[in-house]
Amino acid sequence: MAISRDELFNHLRTCAKCRQDLFDWQDTYAVMRTEAHFAQPETKKRYAELLEKIKGKVGEKKPIDTKWEIGSAAGTIYRVLKENGEMPIPLLIKKTGLKEYHVQQGIGWLAGQEKIQMSRDEHTAYVTLQPGV
């Protein structure tokens, strides 16, 4: 998922590791561009091919081991519910540290296994483990 420029800069303001990674990448890129500028034609061609390869991989989709990913999310949700009891879904997302879509997938898995109960008030859905689970 792409993020906006503002989201990126807001994150960089608060995350020293990502800020350092960005600076390192900028330095590396600058060296590559400088070397490519002064390099022999064959080297320039190799740099251009390398950059095209890197650009091609940035948006490349990767296969997902769906069963493992969803099962892992379900396991995390189960543990959090076991420790904390019933919880609203927004809090469950926060407590598990999972992305929202992983929580939704994990809830679906647990519901299919009849391990959870769900309820709702006017504003929020709640999840709890089935009694005796």
C-alpha positions as CSV (number, residue, x, y, z in Angstrom):
1,M,0.0,0.0,0.0
2,A,1.4,3.4,-1.0
3,I,1.5,6.2,1.5
4,S,1.3,9.9,0.9
5,R,4.3,12.2,1.0
6,D,2.9,13.8,4.2
7,E,2.5,10.5,5.9
8,L,6.1,9.6,4.9
9,F,7.5,12.8,6.3
10,N,5.4,12.6,9.5
11,H,6.8,9.1,10.0
12,L,10.4,10.2,9.3
13,R,10.1,13.0,11.9
14,T,9.4,10.4,14.6
15,C,11.4,7.3,13.4
16,A,15.2,7.6,13.7
17,K,15.8,4.2,12.1
18,C,13.8,5.0,8.9
19,R,15.4,8.5,8.8
20,Q,18.8,6.9,8.9
21,D,17.8,4.3,6.2
22,L,16.7,7.1,4.0
23,F,19.9,9.0,4.5
24,D,21.9,5.9,3.8
25,W,19.9,5.2,0.6
26,Q,20.4,8.8,-0.6
27,D,24.1,8.5,-0.1
28,T,24.3,5.2,-1.9
29,Y,22.2,6.6,-4.7
30,A,24.3,9.7,-5.0
31,V,27.5,7.6,-5.3
32,M,25.9,5.4,-7.9
33,R,24.8,8.3,-10.0
34,T,28.2,10.0,-9.7
35,E,30.0,6.9,-10.7
36,A,27.6,6.2,-13.5
37,H,28.2,9.8,-14.8
38,F,31.9,9.3,-15.0
39,A,31.9,5.6,-15.9
40,Q,32.6,3.9,-19.2
41,P,29.6,3.3,-21.5
42,E,29.4,-0.4,-20.4
43,T,29.3,0.5,-16.8
44,K,26.6,3.1,-17.4
45,K,24.6,0.5,-19.2
46,R,24.9,-1.9,-16.2
47,Y,23.9,0.9,-13.8
48,A,20.8,1.7,-15.9
49,E,19.9,-2.0,-16.0
50,L,20.3,-2.3,-12.3
51,L,18.2,0.8,-11.6
52,E,15.4,-0.5,-13.9
53,K,15.5,-3.9,-12.1
54,I,15.2,-2.1,-8.7
55,K,12.3,0.0,-10.0
56,G,10.5,-3.0,-11.3
57,K,10.7,-4.8,-7.9
58,V,9.3,-1.9,-5.9
59,G,5.7,-2.4,-6.9
60,E,6.0,-6.1,-7.5
61,K,3.4,-8.3,-5.8
62,K,4.6,-11.1,-3.6
63,P,2.7,-14.3,-3.0
64,I,1.2,-14.8,0.5
65,D,1.1,-18.0,2.4
66,T,-2.5,-17.3,3.3
67,K,-3.0,-20.2,5.6
68,W,0.0,-19.4,7.7
69,E,-0.7,-15.6,7.7
70,I,-4.3,-15.9,8.7
71,G,-3.6,-18.8,11.1
72,S,-0.9,-16.7,12.8
73,A,-3.3,-13.7,13.1
74,A,-5.9,-16.0,14.6
75,G,-3.4,-17.3,17.1
76,T,-2.4,-13.8,18.2
77,I,-6.1,-12.8,18.5
78,Y,-6.9,-15.9,20.5
79,R,-4.0,-15.2,23.0
80,V,-5.0,-11.5,23.4
81,L,-8.7,-12.5,24.1
82,K,-7.6,-15.2,26.5
83,E,-5.6,-12.7,28.5
84,N,-8.0,-9.8,28.3
85,G,-11.5,-11.2,27.8
86,E,-14.1,-9.4,25.6
87,M,-12.8,-6.5,23.7
88,P,-14.0,-4.0,21.0
89,I,-12.4,-4.7,17.7
90,P,-10.5,-1.3,17.5
91,L,-8.9,-2.2,20.9
92,L,-8.2,-5.7,19.7
93,I,-6.4,-4.3,16.6
94,K,-4.3,-2.1,19.0
95,K,-3.6,-4.8,21.5
96,T,-2.5,-7.4,18.9
97,G,-0.4,-5.0,16.9
98,L,-1.8,-6.5,13.7
99,K,-3.0,-4.7,10.7
100,E,-6.8,-4.3,10.6
101,Y,-7.2,-6.7,7.6
102,H,-5.2,-9.3,9.5
103,V,-7.5,-9.0,12.5
104,Q,-10.5,-9.3,10.2
105,Q,-9.1,-12.4,8.6
106,G,-8.2,-13.9,12.0
107,I,-11.6,-13.2,13.4
108,G,-13.1,-15.0,10.3
109,W,-10.8,-18.0,11.0
110,L,-11.8,-18.2,14.6
111,A,-15.5,-17.7,13.9
112,G,-15.3,-20.6,11.4
113,Q,-13.7,-22.7,14.1
114,E,-16.5,-21.6,16.5
115,K,-13.9,-20.3,18.9
116,I,-15.4,-16.8,19.3
117,Q,-18.6,-14.9,19.9
118,M,-19.4,-11.5,18.6
119,S,-21.7,-8.8,19.8
120,R,-22.4,-5.2,18.9
121,D,-23.7,-2.0,20.4
122,E,-24.7,1.1,18.4
123,H,-21.1,1.9,17.5
124,T,-18.8,-1.0,18.0
125,A,-18.5,-4.7,17.5
126,Y,-17.0,-6.8,20.3
127,V,-15.3,-10.2,20.2
128,T,-14.8,-12.7,23.0
129,L,-13.8,-16.3,23.2
130,Q,-16.6,-18.9,23.4
131,P,-17.1,-20.1,27.0
132,G,-15.0,-23.1,27.8
133,V,-12.5,-22.4,25.0
